[in-house]
Amino acid sequence: MKSWIASQIGQTAWRNGFSVIHYSPELSKKQQTYRFETIDGHYNNVDLRRGQLENEEAYMEYLDTFNENNETAYIVKTMEDLPNGLTLETIEADLQQNPNIGMVIIDGFNLMVHGKGQNLRNNMSTTSRELRQIFGRYEVAGLVVHQTNASSEKENSEEDEEGLRIVKPPKLTDYSETNAVTQDCATALTFDQHDGFGKISIEKAREPSVGNVLDLHCDFNRGYINEALVTDQF
């Protein structure tokens, strides 16, 4: 579900005039394109895949807006474009070829090629440091999606009195594969979601924002990730 948050951030940047390169080495291009269209156009992606979309005419009109007149680029690179995996060299070459890029999205960090050698933790740390240098050298905003380890996800299974899983964003200490990613980033947001209810926590940022948690309503099928409205109960 972190991928949906990343896609929405990319879509927001693009709609505000920033060209984006979005690397999604885990998905196919069709899957990532559907996801972007869902967030940008708010079409039910389940109905779209099944050929049961109700307002097909409106959807085709929406697709017509993607043409040669779009000056702002949104470049998607997925598994088809990365036969040898996502490398630092690939990212730098793409930035050299596309000097107008304003944001790079990497979804996710653990799927990158982290060089040779037996010590994966050290290799991931090196990748993180070099990513930070690349982002600075080409003056782009970098959004790196990272996943907690399996043991942390397994531990996050606490239930409330009604037997529903408690939504609890992870802490930075839950990313134990490497500390470099959390150390190198300027802002760290963590996210958890269950059954349409999500929370995003600001774990690292400028004061006084650190520790703030935002409640979210998540309707991924229709591409809505909104701040949840709090209603007073009397």
Residue frames as a rotation matrix with the C-alpha (Angstrom) as fourth column:
MET 1
0.557 0.830 0.000 0.00
0.830 -0.557 0.000 0.00
0.000 0.000 -1.000 0.00
LYS 2
0.084 -0.626 -0.775 3.03
0.340 -0.713 0.613 2.27
-0.937 -0.315 0.153 0.34
SER 3
-0.717 -0.379 0.585 3.15
0.643 -0.036 0.765 2.27
-0.269 0.925 0.269 -3.45
TRP 4
0.220 0.873 0.436 -0.21
0.917 -0.338 0.214 4.04
0.334 0.352 -0.874 -3.58
ILE 5
0.689 -0.045 -0.723 1.09
0.415 -0.794 0.444 6.83
-0.594 -0.606 -0.529 -1.33
ALA 6
-0.375 -0.919 -0.122 4.19
0.321 -0.252 0.913 7.17
-0.870 0.304 0.389 -3.52
SER 7
-0.516 0.249 0.820 2.06
0.852 0.045 0.522 7.29
0.093 0.967 -0.236 -6.67
GLN 8
0.605 0.796 -0.012 -0.16
0.789 -0.598 0.138 10.00
0.103 -0.093 -0.990 -5.23
ILE 9
0.359 -0.576 -0.734 2.85
0.234 -0.706 0.669 12.12
-0.903 -0.412 -0.119 -4.26
GLY 10
-0.688 -0.631 0.358 4.18
0.463 -0.002 0.887 11.71
-0.559 0.775 0.294 -7.79
GLN 11
-0.127 0.745 0.655 0.80
0.957 -0.081 0.278 12.59
0.261 0.662 -0.703 -9.30
THR 12
0.738 0.386 -0.554 0.57
0.577 -0.786 0.221 15.71
-0.350 -0.483 -0.803 -7.12
ALA 13
-0.132 -0.874 -0.468 4.06
0.179 -0.485 0.856 16.82
-0.975 0.029 0.220 -8.17
TRP 14
-0.720 -0.134 0.681 3.22
0.662 0.164 0.732 16.20
-0.210 0.977 -0.029 -11.84
ARG 15
0.251 0.913 0.321 -0.08
0.940 -0.309 0.144 18.07
0.230 0.265 -0.936 -11.68
ASN 16
0.792 -0.031 -0.610 1.85
0.272 -0.876 0.398 21.01
-0.547 -0.481 -0.686 -10.19
GLY 17
0.925 -0.290 -0.247 4.26
-0.371 -0.536 -0.759 21.18
0.088 0.793 -0.603 -13.10
PHE 18
0.036 -0.948 0.317 7.17
-0.866 0.129 0.484 18.99
-0.499 -0.292 -0.816 -11.97
SER 19
0.345 0.001 -0.939 8.37
-0.700 0.666 -0.257 16.28
0.625 0.746 0.231 -14.33
VAL 20
0.356 -0.064 0.932 8.73
-0.798 0.499 0.339 12.88
-0.487 -0.864 0.127 -12.65
ILE 21
-0.267 -0.347 -0.899 10.65
-0.605 0.787 -0.123 9.65
0.750 0.511 -0.420 -13.19
HIS 22
0.326 0.507 0.798 8.89
-0.926 0.342 0.161 6.82
-0.191 -0.791 0.581 -11.38
TYR 23
-0.540 -0.559 -0.629 10.79
-0.615 0.772 -0.157 3.55
0.574 0.302 -0.761 -10.96
SER 24
0.282 0.656 0.701 8.63
-0.908 0.418 -0.025 0.59
-0.309 -0.629 0.713 -10.00
PRO 25
-0.528 -0.663 -0.530 10.78
-0.820 0.560 0.115 -2.53
0.221 0.496 -0.840 -10.52
GLU 26
-0.806 0.244 0.539 8.22
-0.133 0.812 -0.568 -4.85
-0.576 -0.529 -0.623 -8.89
LEU 27
0.171 0.984 0.044 5.25
-0.005 0.046 -0.999 -4.03
-0.985 0.170 0.013 -11.12
SER 28
-0.274 -0.124 0.954 4.53
0.936 0.193 0.294 -4.28
-0.221 0.973 0.063 -14.83
LYS 29
-0.994 -0.101 0.041 4.03
0.109 -0.949 0.296 -1.08
0.009 0.299 0.954 -16.80
LYS 30
-0.334 0.941 0.052 0.32
0.144 -0.004 0.990 -1.88
0.932 0.338 -0.134 -17.17
GLN 31
0.170 0.398 -0.901 -0.09
0.919 0.265 0.291 -2.26
0.355 -0.878 -0.321 -13.40
GLN 32
-0.523 -0.443 -0.728 1.69
0.712 -0.696 -0.088 0.99
-0.468 -0.565 0.680 -12.59
THR 33
-0.943 0.231 0.238 -0.16
0.006 -0.706 0.708 2.87
0.331 0.670 0.665 -15.33
TYR 34
-0.031 0.969 -0.247 -3.51
0.482 0.230 0.845 1.62
0.875 -0.093 -0.474 -14.01
ARG 35
0.019 -0.018 -1.000 -2.50
0.997 -0.078 0.021 2.77
-0.078 -0.997 0.016 -10.55
PHE 36
-0.873 -0.384 -0.299 -1.58
0.361 -0.923 0.132 6.24
-0.327 0.007 0.945 -11.75
GLU 37
-0.709 0.663 0.241 -4.77
0.001 -0.341 0.940 6.59
0.705 0.667 0.241 -13.77
THR 38
0.076 0.756 -0.650 -6.84
0.784 0.357 0.507 5.51
0.616 -0.548 -0.566 -10.78
ILE 39
-0.180 -0.230 -0.956 -5.27
0.876 -0.480 -0.049 8.16
-0.448 -0.847 0.288 -8.55
ASP 40
-0.937 -0.277 -0.213 -5.31
0.155 -0.876 0.456 10.88
-0.313 0.395 0.864 -11.20
GLY 41
-0.744 0.665 -0.072 -8.74
-0.339 -0.283 0.897 10.21
0.576 0.691 0.436 -12.70
HIS 42
-0.650 0.464 0.602 -10.51
-0.602 0.169 -0.781 8.41
-0.464 -0.870 0.169 -9.80
TYR 43
0.140 0.632 -0.762 -11.73
-0.846 0.476 0.240 5.49
0.515 0.611 0.601 -11.86
ASN 44
0.591 0.153 0.792 -12.49
-0.649 0.673 0.354 2.22
-0.479 -0.723 0.497 -10.11
ASN 45
-0.287 -0.836 -0.467 -9.45
-0.955 0.212 0.207 0.13
-0.074 0.505 -0.860 -10.99
VAL 46
-0.619 0.137 0.774 -11.20
-0.079 0.969 -0.234 -3.19
-0.782 -0.206 -0.589 -10.27
ASP 47
0.490 0.863 0.120 -14.01
0.135 0.061 -0.989 -2.39
-0.861 0.501 -0.087 -12.72
LEU 48
0.442 -0.405 -0.800 -11.44
-0.836 -0.509 -0.205 -1.10
-0.325 0.760 -0.564 -15.19
ARG 49
-0.644 -0.759 0.095 -9.47
-0.693 0.632 0.347 -4.36
-0.323 0.157 -0.933 -15.19
ARG 50
-0.533 0.510 0.675 -12.67
0.265 0.858 -0.439 -6.41
-0.803 -0.055 -0.593 -15.52
GLY 51
-0.939 0.180 0.294 -14.00
0.244 -0.256 0.935 -4.33
0.244 0.950 0.196 -18.40
GLN 52
-0.085 0.957 -0.279 -16.97
0.960 0.154 0.235 -3.24
0.268 -0.247 -0.931 -16.30
LEU 53
-0.857 -0.280 -0.433 -16.27
0.406 -0.883 -0.234 0.49
-0.317 -0.377 0.871 -16.06
GLU 54
0.048 0.997 -0.060 -19.60
0.771 -0.075 -0.632 2.33
-0.635 -0.016 -0.773 -15.97
ASN 55
0.786 0.237 -0.571 -18.58
-0.058 -0.891 -0.451 5.67
-0.615 0.388 -0.687 -17.49
GLU 56
0.213 -0.739 0.639 -16.37
0.800 0.508 0.320 4.47
-0.561 0.443 0.699 -20.32
GLU 57
0.556 0.048 0.830 -16.83
0.680 -0.601 -0.420 7.61
0.479 0.798 -0.366 -22.42
ALA 58
0.941 -0.210 0.264 -15.52
-0.317 -0.819 0.479 9.85
0.116 -0.535 -0.837 -19.63
TYR 59
0.535 -0.782 0.320 -12.57
0.133 0.452 0.882 7.51
-0.835 -0.429 0.345 -19.17
MET 60
0.235 -0.433 0.870 -11.65
0.964 0.219 -0.151 7.70
-0.125 0.874 0.469 -22.87
GLU 61
0.766 0.060 0.640 -11.86
0.222 -0.959 -0.176 11.50
0.604 0.277 -0.748 -22.70
TYR 62
0.857 -0.497 0.137 -9.53
-0.299 -0.262 0.918 11.39
-0.420 -0.828 -0.373 -19.72
LEU 63
0.305 -0.774 0.555 -7.00
0.611 0.606 0.510 9.29
-0.731 0.184 0.657 -21.68
ASP 64
0.530 -0.052 0.847 -7.11
0.784 -0.350 -0.512 11.81
0.322 0.935 -0.145 -24.53
THR 65
0.980 -0.181 0.088 -5.55
-0.201 -0.908 0.368 14.41
0.013 -0.378 -0.926 -22.21
PHE 66
0.288 -0.922 0.260 -2.28
-0.016 0.266 0.964 12.44
-0.958 -0.281 0.062 -22.39
ASN 67
0.827 0.007 0.562 -0.85
0.557 0.121 -0.822 13.62
-0.073 0.993 0.096 -25.70
GLU 68
-0.025 -0.940 0.341 2.06
0.941 -0.138 -0.310 15.47
0.338 0.313 0.887 -27.29
ASN 69
0.236 0.170 0.957 0.75
0.053 -0.985 0.162 18.74
0.970 0.013 -0.241 -25.88
ASN 70
0.975 0.038 -0.220 1.67
0.217 0.079 0.973 17.66
0.055 -0.996 0.068 -22.34
GLU 71
0.439 -0.855 0.276 4.87
-0.393 -0.459 -0.797 19.54
0.808 0.241 -0.537 -21.60
THR 72
0.022 -0.397 0.917 5.31
-0.996 0.070 0.054 17.97
-0.085 -0.915 -0.394 -18.17
ALA 73
-0.159 -0.191 -0.969 6.71
-0.514 0.854 -0.084 14.45
0.843 0.484 -0.234 -18.36
TYR 74
0.323 0.148 0.935 5.76
-0.862 0.454 0.226 11.51
-0.391 -0.878 0.274 -16.15
ILE 75
-0.062 -0.493 -0.868 8.15
-0.765 0.582 -0.276 8.72
0.641 0.647 -0.413 -17.05
VAL 76
0.616 0.314 0.722 7.32
-0.709 0.620 0.336 5.26
-0.342 -0.719 0.604 -15.69
LYS 77
-0.179 -0.694 -0.698 9.98
-0.761 0.547 -0.349 2.54
0.624 0.468 -0.626 -15.69
THR 78
0.577 0.465 0.671 8.98
-0.772 0.579 0.263 -0.92
-0.266 -0.669 0.694 -14.54
MET 79
0.234 -0.518 0.823 10.30
-0.136 0.820 0.556 -4.49
-0.963 -0.242 0.122 -14.80
GLU 80
0.771 0.084 0.631 10.06
0.569 0.355 -0.742 -4.44
-0.287 0.931 0.226 -18.60
ASP 81
0.855 -0.427 0.295 12.45
-0.170 -0.768 -0.617 -1.48
0.490 0.477 -0.729 -18.76
LEU 82
0.241 -0.751 0.615 14.87
-0.970 -0.201 0.135 -2.83
0.022 -0.630 -0.777 -16.14
PRO 83
0.743 0.105 -0.660 15.95
-0.268 0.952 -0.150 -6.33
0.613 0.288 0.736 -17.27
ASN 84
-0.129 -0.875 -0.466 19.08
0.400 0.384 -0.832 -6.12
0.907 -0.294 0.301 -15.16
GLY 85
0.165 0.278 -0.946 17.38
0.986 -0.056 0.156 -4.46
-0.010 -0.959 -0.284 -12.21
LEU 86
0.876 0.190 0.443 17.37
0.199 -0.980 0.026 -0.86
0.439 0.065 -0.896 -11.03
THR 87
0.123 -0.928 -0.351 20.89
0.990 0.141 -0.025 0.48
0.073 -0.344 0.936 -10.57
LEU 88
0.256 -0.160 -0.953 22.44
0.365 -0.897 0.249 3.79
-0.895 -0.411 -0.171 -9.61
GLU 89
-0.789 -0.614 0.003 23.92
0.194 -0.245 0.950 3.97
-0.583 0.750 0.313 -13.10
THR 90
-0.421 0.729 0.540 20.46
0.871 0.159 0.465 3.68
0.253 0.666 -0.702 -14.67
ILE 91
0.510 0.651 -0.562 19.08
0.800 -0.599 0.032 6.49
-0.316 -0.466 -0.827 -12.51
GLU 92
-0.055 -0.606 -0.794 21.97
0.137 -0.792 0.595 8.83
-0.989 -0.076 0.126 -13.28
ALA 93
-0.880 -0.261 0.398 21.81
0.398 0.057 0.916 8.09
-0.261 0.964 0.054 -17.01
ASP 94
-0.048 0.949 0.311 18.07
0.974 -0.025 0.225 8.84
0.221 0.314 -0.923 -17.06
LEU 95
0.547 0.210 -0.810 18.63
0.539 -0.829 0.149 12.15
-0.641 -0.518 -0.567 -15.26
GLN 96
-0.518 -0.783 -0.344 21.31
0.124 -0.467 0.876 13.09
-0.846 0.411 0.339 -17.76
GLN 97
-0.829 0.237 0.506 18.93
0.549 0.179 0.816 12.35
0.103 0.955 -0.278 -20.63
ASN 98
0.196 0.957 0.214 16.01
0.729 -0.288 0.621 14.16
0.656 0.035 -0.754 -18.96
PRO 99
-0.735 -0.678 -0.007 17.39
0.512 -0.548 -0.662 17.41
0.445 -0.490 0.750 -17.48
ASN 100
-0.461 0.620 0.635 13.93
-0.482 -0.776 0.407 18.81
0.745 -0.118 0.656 -16.68
ILE 101
0.072 0.488 -0.870 13.08
0.488 0.743 0.458 16.13
0.870 -0.457 -0.185 -14.12
GLY 102
-0.088 -0.030 0.996 12.06
-0.638 -0.766 -0.080 17.54
0.765 -0.642 0.048 -10.74
MET 103
0.212 0.206 0.955 11.28
-0.915 0.385 0.120 14.35
-0.343 -0.900 0.270 -8.80
VAL 104
-0.430 -0.340 -0.836 12.55
-0.553 0.831 -0.054 10.78
0.713 0.440 -0.546 -8.76
ILE 105
0.402 0.595 0.696 10.46
-0.907 0.364 0.213 8.03
-0.127 -0.717 0.685 -7.14
ILE 106
-0.570 -0.573 -0.589 12.06
-0.571 0.791 -0.217 4.70
0.590 0.213 -0.779 -6.28
ASP 107
0.218 0.756 0.617 9.51
-0.961 0.278 -0.001 2.08
-0.172 -0.593 0.787 -5.25
GLY 108
0.989 -0.018 0.147 11.18
-0.143 -0.362 0.921 0.36
0.037 -0.932 -0.361 -3.50
PHE 109
0.375 -0.918 0.130 14.70
-0.926 -0.379 0.000 0.64
0.049 -0.120 -0.992 -2.19
ASN 110
0.012 -0.376 0.926 15.09
-0.522 0.788 0.327 -3.05
-0.853 -0.488 -0.187 -1.29
LEU 111
0.735 0.317 0.599 14.42
0.307 0.633 -0.711 -4.01
-0.604 0.707 0.368 -4.94
MET 112
0.752 -0.529 -0.394 17.43
-0.660 -0.605 -0.446 -2.08
-0.002 0.595 -0.804 -6.25
VAL 113
0.668 -0.680 -0.303 20.68
0.486 0.707 -0.514 -3.73
0.564 0.196 0.802 -7.27
HIS 114
0.963 -0.220 0.154 23.02
-0.260 -0.616 0.744 -2.97
-0.069 -0.757 -0.650 -4.38
GLY 115
0.266 -0.943 -0.202 26.33
-0.922 -0.188 -0.339 -3.98
0.281 0.276 -0.919 -5.88
LYS 116
0.335 -0.267 -0.904 28.54
-0.031 0.955 -0.293 -6.97
0.942 0.126 0.312 -5.34
GLY 117
-0.651 -0.629 0.425 29.77
-0.498 -0.069 -0.865 -8.41
0.573 -0.775 -0.268 -2.08
GLN 118
-0.519 0.381 -0.765 28.47
0.511 0.856 0.080 -10.55
0.685 -0.349 -0.639 0.72
ASN 119
-0.709 0.204 -0.675 27.48
0.599 -0.331 -0.729 -7.81
-0.372 -0.921 0.113 3.15
LEU 120
-0.159 0.747 0.645 24.06
0.859 -0.218 0.464 -6.63
0.487 0.628 -0.607 1.96
ARG 121
0.623 0.415 -0.663 23.69
0.731 -0.610 0.306 -4.12
-0.278 -0.676 -0.683 4.80
ASN 122
-0.173 -0.786 -0.593 26.90
0.311 -0.615 0.725 -2.33
-0.935 -0.059 0.350 3.82
ASN 123
-0.788 -0.090 0.610 25.95
0.614 -0.030 0.789 -2.43
-0.052 0.996 0.079 0.15
MET 124
0.232 0.948 0.218 22.54
0.905 -0.293 0.309 -0.90
0.357 0.126 -0.926 0.88
SER 125
0.472 -0.143 -0.870 24.20
0.535 -0.738 0.411 1.81
-0.701 -0.660 -0.272 2.95
THR 126
-0.642 -0.764 -0.070 26.48
0.343 -0.368 0.864 2.64
-0.686 0.531 0.498 0.01
THR 127
-0.471 0.567 0.676 23.49
0.818 -0.008 0.576 2.79
0.331 0.824 -0.460 -2.33
SER 128
0.552 0.739 -0.386 21.68
0.833 -0.513 0.208 5.17
-0.044 -0.436 -0.899 0.00
ARG 129
0.094 -0.610 -0.787 24.67
0.352 -0.719 0.599 7.51
-0.931 -0.333 0.147 0.28
GLU 130
-0.844 -0.473 0.252 25.16
0.371 -0.176 0.912 7.58
-0.387 0.863 0.324 -3.49
LEU 131
-0.081 0.899 0.431 21.45
0.952 -0.058 0.300 8.17
0.295 0.435 -0.851 -4.10
ARG 132
0.584 0.269 -0.765 21.62
0.612 -0.766 0.198 11.23
-0.533 -0.584 -0.612 -1.88
GLN 133
-0.375 -0.813 -0.445 24.60
0.175 -0.534 0.827 12.51
-0.910 0.232 0.343 -3.88
ILE 134
-0.748 0.151 0.646 22.81
0.663 0.125 0.738 11.92
0.031 0.981 -0.194 -7.20
PHE 135
0.326 0.945 -0.015 19.68
0.940 -0.323 0.107 13.72
0.096 -0.049 -0.994 -6.04
GLY 136
0.452 -0.224 -0.863 21.77
0.339 -0.852 0.399 16.68
-0.825 -0.473 -0.309 -4.92
ARG 137
-0.614 -0.788 0.050 23.91
0.303 -0.177 0.936 16.73
-0.729 0.590 0.347 -8.05
TYR 138
-0.760 0.385 0.524 20.90
0.560 -0.023 0.828 16.88
0.331 0.923 -0.198 -10.36
GLU 139
-0.937 0.342 0.064 18.81
-0.327 -0.802 -0.500 19.03
-0.120 -0.490 0.864 -8.00
VAL 140
-0.274 0.875 -0.399 15.81
-0.276 0.326 0.904 16.71
0.921 0.358 0.152 -7.84
ALA 141
-0.044 0.367 0.929 13.56
-0.993 0.085 -0.080 15.66
-0.109 -0.926 0.361 -4.99
GLY 142
-0.636 -0.237 -0.735 14.00
-0.392 0.919 0.042 11.98
0.665 0.315 -0.677 -4.26
LEU 143
0.234 0.744 0.626 11.21
-0.972 0.203 0.122 9.81
-0.036 -0.636 0.770 -2.85
VAL 144
-0.612 -0.538 -0.580 12.52
-0.517 0.827 -0.223 6.43
0.599 0.164 -0.784 -1.73
VAL 145
0.515 0.832 0.205 10.03
-0.775 0.350 0.527 3.78
0.367 -0.430 0.825 -0.61
HIS 146
-0.656 -0.735 -0.171 11.43
-0.528 0.609 -0.592 1.33
0.539 -0.298 -0.788 1.91
GLN 147
0.420 0.819 -0.391 9.80
-0.332 0.539 0.774 -1.66
0.844 -0.196 0.499 3.59
THR 148
0.184 -0.299 0.937 10.12
-0.974 0.071 0.214 -2.85
-0.131 -0.952 -0.278 7.16
ASN 149
-0.774 -0.536 -0.338 11.53
-0.575 0.818 0.020 -6.32
0.265 0.210 -0.941 7.71
ALA 150
-0.245 0.719 -0.650 9.32
-0.083 0.653 0.753 -9.40
0.966 0.239 -0.100 8.01
SER 151
-0.511 0.019 -0.859 9.64
0.782 0.425 -0.456 -9.67
0.357 -0.905 -0.232 11.78
SER 152
-0.948 0.170 -0.267 8.46
-0.023 -0.879 -0.477 -6.08
-0.316 -0.446 0.837 12.30
GLU 153
-0.530 0.795 -0.295 5.44
-0.690 -0.203 0.695 -6.64
0.492 0.572 0.656 10.06
LYS 154
-0.267 0.409 -0.873 4.59
0.313 0.893 0.322 -9.84
0.911 -0.187 -0.366 11.92
GLU 155
-0.739 -0.074 -0.670 4.73
0.674 -0.093 -0.733 -8.05
-0.008 -0.993 0.119 15.26
ASN 156
-0.883 0.438 -0.168 2.36
-0.431 -0.899 -0.076 -5.36
-0.184 0.005 0.983 14.00
SER 157
-0.598 0.690 -0.408 -0.72
0.103 0.571 0.815 -7.53
0.795 0.445 -0.412 14.48
GLU 158
-0.944 0.244 -0.222 -2.21
0.206 -0.091 -0.974 -6.09
-0.258 -0.965 0.036 17.66
GLU 159
-0.456 0.863 0.216 -6.01
0.510 0.055 0.859 -6.14
0.730 0.501 -0.465 17.72
ASP 160
-0.682 0.315 0.660 -8.54
-0.605 -0.750 -0.268 -3.94
0.410 -0.582 0.702 19.46
GLU 161
-0.647 0.463 0.606 -11.46
-0.456 0.402 -0.794 -5.10
-0.611 -0.790 -0.050 21.62
GLU 162
0.447 0.876 -0.181 -13.54
-0.641 0.172 -0.748 -5.83
-0.624 0.451 0.638 18.53
GLY 163
0.364 -0.374 0.853 -10.87
0.369 0.899 0.237 -8.04
-0.855 0.229 0.465 16.98
LEU 164
0.959 -0.044 0.281 -9.78
0.245 -0.370 -0.896 -5.53
0.144 0.928 -0.344 14.35
ARG 165
0.124 -0.990 -0.073 -6.09
0.982 0.133 -0.133 -4.98
0.141 -0.055 0.988 13.67
ILE 166
0.648 0.024 -0.761 -4.82
0.352 -0.896 0.272 -1.74
-0.675 -0.444 -0.589 15.15
VAL 167
0.701 -0.387 0.599 -3.34
0.531 -0.278 -0.801 0.53
0.476 0.879 0.010 12.51
LYS 168
0.788 -0.514 -0.339 0.07
0.107 -0.428 0.897 1.63
-0.607 -0.743 -0.282 13.71
PRO 169
0.838 -0.534 -0.115 2.75
-0.294 -0.262 -0.919 3.24
0.460 0.804 -0.377 11.51
PRO 170
0.586 -0.676 -0.447 6.20
0.756 0.655 0.002 1.75
0.291 -0.339 0.895 12.10
LYS 171
0.810 -0.467 -0.355 9.05
-0.116 -0.721 0.684 3.51
-0.575 -0.513 -0.638 13.86
LEU 172
0.562 -0.669 -0.487 12.39
-0.786 -0.247 -0.567 4.23
0.259 0.701 -0.664 12.21
THR 173
-0.313 -0.712 0.629 13.95
-0.866 0.485 0.118 1.50
-0.389 -0.508 -0.768 14.32
ASP 174
0.440 0.560 0.702 11.78
-0.195 0.823 -0.534 -1.05
-0.877 0.098 0.471 12.48
TYR 175
0.935 -0.185 -0.302 13.87
-0.299 0.043 -0.953 -0.57
0.189 0.982 -0.015 9.32
SER 176
0.621 -0.681 0.388 16.70
-0.342 0.210 0.916 -2.74
-0.705 -0.701 -0.103 10.55
GLU 177
0.774 -0.356 0.523 18.06
0.619 0.594 -0.513 -3.89
-0.128 0.722 0.680 7.17
THR 178
-0.337 -0.873 0.353 20.03
0.837 -0.449 -0.312 -0.66
0.431 0.190 0.882 7.03
ASN 179
0.186 0.348 -0.919 20.00
0.771 -0.631 -0.083 2.56
-0.609 -0.693 -0.385 9.04
ALA 180
-0.764 -0.645 -0.021 21.44
0.497 -0.609 0.619 4.57
-0.412 0.462 0.785 6.18
VAL 181
-0.435 0.655 0.618 18.11
0.669 -0.225 0.709 5.25
0.603 0.721 -0.340 4.45
THR 182
0.626 0.719 -0.302 16.59
0.725 -0.392 0.567 6.81
0.289 -0.574 -0.766 7.55
GLN 183
0.136 -0.662 -0.737 19.80
0.661 -0.494 0.565 8.68
-0.738 -0.564 0.370 8.33
ASP 184
-0.762 -0.559 0.327 20.27
0.590 -0.391 0.707 10.09
-0.267 0.732 0.627 4.84
CYS 185
-0.145 0.791 0.595 16.74
0.827 -0.233 0.511 11.32
0.543 0.566 -0.620 4.21
ALA 186
-0.870 -0.082 0.487 15.59
-0.095 -0.940 -0.329 14.83
0.485 -0.332 0.809 5.12
THR 187
-0.217 0.880 0.422 12.03
-0.974 -0.167 -0.151 13.69
-0.063 -0.444 0.894 5.86
ALA 188
-0.958 -0.043 -0.285 10.82
-0.069 0.994 0.081 10.23
0.280 0.098 -0.955 6.84
LEU 189
-0.138 0.969 0.203 7.14
-0.990 -0.143 0.010 9.29
0.039 -0.199 0.979 6.69
THR 190
-0.991 -0.104 0.085 5.87
-0.110 0.991 -0.073 5.90
-0.077 -0.082 -0.994 7.83
PHE 191
-0.308 0.911 -0.273 2.53
-0.924 -0.218 0.315 4.40
0.227 0.350 0.909 6.82
ASP 192
-0.964 0.165 0.210 0.17
0.105 0.957 -0.271 1.65
-0.245 -0.240 -0.939 7.85
GLN 193
-0.439 0.851 -0.290 -3.28
-0.890 -0.365 0.275 0.77
0.128 0.378 0.917 6.57
HIS 194
-0.968 0.228 0.102 -6.00
0.214 0.968 -0.134 -1.77
-0.129 -0.108 -0.986 7.21
ASP 195
-0.310 0.941 0.134 -9.53
0.939 0.325 -0.113 -2.08
-0.150 0.091 -0.984 5.87
GLY 196
0.264 0.451 0.852 -9.69
0.731 -0.671 0.129 1.46
0.630 0.589 -0.507 4.44
PHE 197
0.999 0.022 0.039 -8.28
-0.010 -0.733 0.680 3.22
0.044 -0.680 -0.732 7.49
GLY 198
0.345 -0.938 0.040 -4.71
0.711 0.233 -0.664 4.46
0.613 0.257 0.747 7.38
LYS 199
0.895 -0.209 -0.394 -2.22
0.155 -0.683 0.714 6.45
-0.419 -0.699 -0.579 9.40
ILE 200
0.434 -0.821 0.372 0.84
0.549 -0.087 -0.831 8.31
0.715 0.565 0.413 8.21
SER 201
0.819 -0.207 -0.535 3.40
0.469 -0.295 0.832 9.40
-0.331 -0.933 -0.145 10.78
ILE 202
0.693 -0.654 0.303 6.08
-0.259 -0.619 -0.742 12.07
0.673 0.436 -0.598 10.45
GLU 203
0.850 -0.391 -0.352 9.07
0.526 0.624 0.578 10.29
-0.006 -0.676 0.736 11.96
LYS 204
-0.205 -0.935 -0.291 11.78
0.794 -0.332 0.509 12.67
-0.572 -0.127 0.810 10.78
ALA 205
0.326 0.293 0.899 11.47
0.760 -0.647 -0.064 16.29
0.563 0.704 -0.434 9.70
ARG 206
-0.664 -0.453 0.594 12.00
0.066 -0.828 -0.557 19.80
0.744 -0.331 0.580 10.92
GLU 207
-0.629 0.448 -0.635 10.53
0.737 0.086 -0.670 20.58
-0.246 -0.890 -0.384 14.29
PRO 208
-0.562 0.160 0.812 7.78
-0.738 0.346 -0.579 20.83
-0.374 -0.924 -0.077 15.44
SER 209
0.163 0.731 -0.662 6.27
-0.948 0.302 0.100 18.36
0.274 0.612 0.742 12.96
VAL 210
-0.633 -0.483 -0.605 8.05
-0.360 0.875 -0.323 15.23
0.685 0.013 -0.728 14.19
GLY 211
-0.962 0.270 0.028 5.64
0.126 0.538 -0.833 12.86
-0.241 -0.798 -0.552 15.89
ASN 212
-0.317 0.894 -0.317 2.52
-0.784 -0.435 -0.443 14.16
-0.534 0.108 0.838 14.18
VAL 213
-0.844 0.145 0.516 0.19
0.302 0.924 0.236 11.43
-0.442 0.355 -0.824 12.91
LEU 214
-0.569 0.655 -0.498 -2.40
-0.804 -0.570 0.170 11.98
-0.172 0.497 0.850 10.20
ASP 215
-0.325 0.573 0.752 -5.49
0.084 0.810 -0.581 9.76
-0.942 -0.126 -0.311 10.01
LEU 216
-0.763 -0.047 -0.644 -6.38
-0.615 -0.254 0.747 8.78
-0.199 0.966 0.165 6.47
HIS 217
0.383 0.826 0.413 -9.33
-0.317 0.538 -0.781 7.35
-0.868 0.169 0.468 4.59
CYS 218
-0.646 -0.724 -0.241 -7.94
-0.543 0.214 0.812 4.99
-0.537 0.655 -0.532 1.93
ASP 219
0.558 0.753 0.350 -10.08
-0.128 0.494 -0.860 3.90
-0.820 0.435 0.372 -1.02
PHE 220
-0.445 -0.893 -0.070 -7.45
-0.238 0.043 0.970 2.46
-0.863 0.449 -0.231 -3.34
ASN 221
-0.273 0.399 0.876 -9.94
0.799 0.600 -0.024 1.05
-0.535 0.693 -0.482 -5.84
ARG 222
0.691 0.598 0.406 -11.14
0.721 -0.601 -0.343 4.56
0.039 0.530 -0.847 -6.67
GLY 223
-0.079 -0.879 0.470 -7.85
0.778 -0.349 -0.522 6.30
0.623 0.324 0.712 -6.04
TYR 224
0.527 0.288 0.799 -8.72
-0.218 -0.864 0.455 8.34
0.821 -0.414 -0.393 -2.96
ILE 225
-0.087 -0.539 -0.838 -6.29
0.902 0.316 -0.296 8.82
0.424 -0.781 0.458 -0.08
ASN 226
0.085 0.290 0.953 -7.74
0.009 -0.957 0.290 11.63
0.996 -0.016 -0.084 2.00
GLU 227
-0.906 -0.304 0.295 -7.44
-0.246 -0.190 -0.951 12.98
0.345 -0.933 0.097 5.49
ALA 228
-0.430 0.769 -0.472 -10.11
0.748 0.597 0.291 11.30
0.506 -0.228 -0.832 7.59
LEU 229
-0.241 0.460 0.854 -12.82
-0.339 -0.865 0.370 13.60
0.909 -0.201 0.365 8.88
VAL 230
-0.874 -0.057 -0.483 -13.26
0.421 0.408 -0.810 13.53
0.244 -0.911 -0.332 12.63
THR 231
-0.137 0.914 0.383 -16.86
-0.114 -0.398 0.910 13.86
0.984 0.081 0.159 13.76
ASP 232
-0.810 -0.104 0.577 -17.69
-0.560 -0.154 -0.814 14.66
0.173 -0.983 0.066 17.37
GLN 233
-0.388 0.681 -0.621 -19.96
0.321 0.732 0.601 12.13
0.864 0.034 -0.503 19.00
PHE 234
-0.686 0.243 0.686 -22.55
-0.671 -0.575 -0.468 13.23
0.281 -0.781 0.558 21.57
